[in-house]
Amino acid sequence: MVGFKPTDVPPTNCVKVVGAGTAACIADLVTFPLDTTKVRLQIQGESKSINNVASPKYKGVFGTMVTITKTEGARSLYSGLVAGLQRQMSFASVRIGLYDYVKQWYAKEPDTITIGGRLLAGCTTGALAVTLAQPTDVVKVRFQAQSNLTGVSKRYSGTIDAYMKIAKEEGLRGLWKGTLPNIVRNSIVNCSELVTYDLIKDALLRQNMTDNLPCHFCAAFGAGFCTTIVASPVDVVKTRYMNSPPGLYRNALNCSFLLLTKEGFTAFYKG
């Protein structure tokens, strides 16, 4: 009896969802310290007076990591990891795992998938993923922003405590705080990644580069760089708004306006 080869059997949607979530969790374990560093840099200056702006606590990516390690311990770089893994399992599994299915759904014909269809699929799965995973993202960001210095009172003692306190003090809306800017950010990320990846890859192939791993890596690296530049302002606003206590900002637009007027345009590229 002749069996199917592994490549002959397409993975089911369930396998794609679980696989995407698992892969994202593994990536999160490696990159989480950098994500924590980014959050600390993004919120820096939010509550400082004018006299203290000239002497920021954190300077640069590696300088921030060293400062956090020296003052709070290396474990602080992984503060909020539990919520981060919960986010990846609920976010990446939907955004990536269902992408192919949604992409085929938008296609007029099975074998003809346009750039427009890819963009619509990316925005759709991204919006669904954000809506589902927003509470985990809020808790993750607040833990990453929380200082673990000795003698400093902590906002939350644990992940479950954070969910319960936010729901109690801010209502269920507090758990979905910043959903709109997060959806906007992910739409920008998905669209810019897809378009720039395809453009860079096509340009490399026109330069007689072989369609192999190095080609894909260069295209992905370039797409990631361009996407970060485009999406950084929304990401900073998203982080600050989700981390803010009730009443600090009226909405995400108010957060953007105050960030621009008090700290200048360059503040949108913190972290």
Secondary structure, DSSP 8 states (H G I E B T S, - for coil): -----GGGS---HHHHHHHHHHHHHHHHHHHHHHHHHHHHHHHTTSS--GGGTTS-S--SHHHHHHHHHHHH-GGGGGTTHHHHHHHHHHHHHHHTTTHHHHHHHH-SBTTB--HHHHHHHHHHHHHHHHHHHHHHHHHHHHHHHS---TT---S-SSHHHHHHHHHHHH-HHHHTTTHHHHHHHHHHHHHHHHHHHHHHHHHHHHTT--SSHHHHHHHHHHHHHHHHHHHHHHHHHHHHHHHS-TTS-SSHHHHHHHHHHHH-GGGGG--
